[in-house]
Amino acid sequence: MASETTLLILGASGDLTSRLLLPAIGQLMEREPGRRLTLRGAGSDDWSQKRWRDCVRSAFAASDAEEQASRVEDTTYTKADVTDRDALAALVEGVQGRLVIYFALPPAVTIAACEVLKGITLPTNTVLALEKPFGSDEHSARDLNALLRQLVPEERIFRVDHFLGRSTLLNVLGVRFANRLIEPVWSADHVQSVLVRYDEALALENRARYYDGAGAMIDMIQSHLLQVLAVLAMEQPHDLDEVDLRDAMAAALRATRIWDDNPVRSSRRGRYTAGRLAVKDDVHKVQEARDVPSYVEEEGVDPSRDTETLAEITCEVHTARWAGVPFTLRSGKAMKERTAEIVVTFKPVRHIPDGLTERPADGGVLRFVLGPDQIDLVLNVNGGDDPFALRRDVLSSNLGKGTLLAYTEVLSEILDGDVALSVRGMPPSSAGGSSSPSATRGPGATCPWTSTPPAPSAPPAGRPRSARSSARSGAHLPPPASRLPPPRDFLSSMRRDAVRLVSCWKGSLEGRMPRIRPDW
Ligand SMILES: O=P(O)(O)OC[C@H]1O[C@@H](O)[C@H](O)[C@@H](O)[C@@H]1O
């Protein structure tokens, strides 16, 4: 019989839990009735069991999992200060089987809770799942990693980036590597530019407590969009596993620099002002026009922080494959419409025969729409009324919504112990950072960088695997000791660049924050 897993959500009464985690758990349980999962919630709000179960039930129903509602009866909620030792110890005490602790908490509270966990004996094979941001600069990221490694080994730490669970992003892998038409032209020889754009129609949505300290640069670009860049720019991994895939992505990120080495010229930022958002956003179920206050007037915002709600940076990937190709990453909130896409623009052909008219200046374009999933191929074609006149035409394939929510994919991998789609941490390093090789605790704990990790628990028999892992066999085998992660990781260099960018902005653009309207 499949072993039991307990998923303990810290921050269960918060927005992330109800909006993203619970619907994903509902979808997972609907798809995998054989999965044995005990759900426990803990939060600072004084919720009754009924309120928690209603919250779980309605989130499950939203993902068409009403038939699973009976399982909700088993779930419990505890009001707890997760930075209090006794409260935290009581939450993990007596857990049978595997324990997954999901920190759906603000970063500072996550760190405080982890400090407290150091003094608590965790059940064997406890897994930790954390949301971004991982520290506020390179130094604090290293410190956080060192703290986490004192609790569990690296292969049981999941740094969640739900963009890595997005079906369209995963589709990039197939389209890139499985097509003779595409694979040979995926380089600076043929590609003119790459744009990753994630403009949202959503505004702050009452998230000032977190967002005002982060801004678009940290919230979206340094995290999600750099992961997208890594998937687009990486060399072909031998396997889509936790070693090869993450090595390939890390190598691409290590080679990435701000364009022209000039953060100010190669970036823009802005902040939304008051206006009416007249858009529908089917993905986030925003159906009606609504008035949005100026960002600085949103509740909880401190205008002196000068936080941006739109950021755009242009990067260059310094490899033989990509040198000279601008990769632009951009994301904004309260935008006129939701535009979530990857646009790969190809160079024009060197010569077009005389006789073809209306010659377009541009080459083809390959566009991935990031939900609802779609792939467009824009080509120069001729035919129609004038058989020799060229025009642009689009071949589109609507891939639908993607079977799994991004968080379902991510959660399923966490519960299965497959870290391939989780952001890898930095190893202990002697350079710049206070981390030190950690003493890991609990049976099976090993030094993550020098030995083979214990095999994660097998998924329940007869249960469909996640979209990615079901496509492969052997996904749960631990990596051979000879194929260990490299001794450096991208987080250090990219976080350094991101932080440099932000401080450069803050310094040189002080008082010159462009005011943008929602319809910008
Ligand atoms: O469109 P999705 O999948 O909800 O992802 C976008 C969200 O991603 C989150 O990680 C950011 O914190 C949010 O600000 C953003 O809105």
The ligand as an SDF file (V2000), in Angstrom:
LIG
                    3D

 16 16  0  0  0  0  0  0  0  0999 V2000
   -0.2760   34.1410  -13.7400 O   0  0  0  0  0  0  0  0  0  0  0  0
    0.1800   33.3650  -12.5410 P   0  0  0  0  0  0  0  0  0  0  0  0
    0.4410   31.9410  -12.8310 O   0  0  0  0  0  0  0  0  0  0  0  0
   -0.7500   33.5780  -11.3710 O   0  0  0  0  0  0  0  0  0  0  0  0
    1.5930   33.9480  -12.1460 O   0  0  0  0  0  0  0  0  0  0  0  0
    1.7560   35.3020  -11.9150 C   0  0  0  0  0  0  0  0  0  0  0  0
    1.9210   35.5720  -10.4320 C   0  0  0  0  0  0  0  0  0  0  0  0
    3.1180   34.9150  -10.0150 O   0  0  0  0  0  0  0  0  0  0  0  0
    3.4050   35.1090   -8.6390 C   0  0  0  0  0  0  0  0  0  0  0  0
    4.5440   34.3740   -8.2950 O   0  0  0  0  0  0  0  0  0  0  0  0
    3.6280   36.5610   -8.3850 C   0  0  0  0  0  0  0  0  0  0  0  0
    3.9440   36.7570   -7.0110 O   0  0  0  0  0  0  0  0  0  0  0  0
    2.3820   37.3390   -8.7290 C   0  0  0  0  0  0  0  0  0  0  0  0
    2.5810   38.7250   -8.5300 O   0  0  0  0  0  0  0  0  0  0  0  0
    1.9910   37.0600  -10.1630 C   0  0  0  0  0  0  0  0  0  0  0  0
    0.7290   37.6510  -10.3780 O   0  0  0  0  0  0  0  0  0  0  0  0
  1  2  2  0
  2  3  1  0
  2  4  1  0
  2  5  1  0
  5  6  1  0
  6  7  1  0
  7  8  1  0
  7 15  1  0
  8  9  1  0
  9 10  1  0
  9 11  1  0
 11 12  1  0
 11 13  1  0
 13 14  1  0
 13 15  1  0
 15 16  1  0
M  END
$$$$
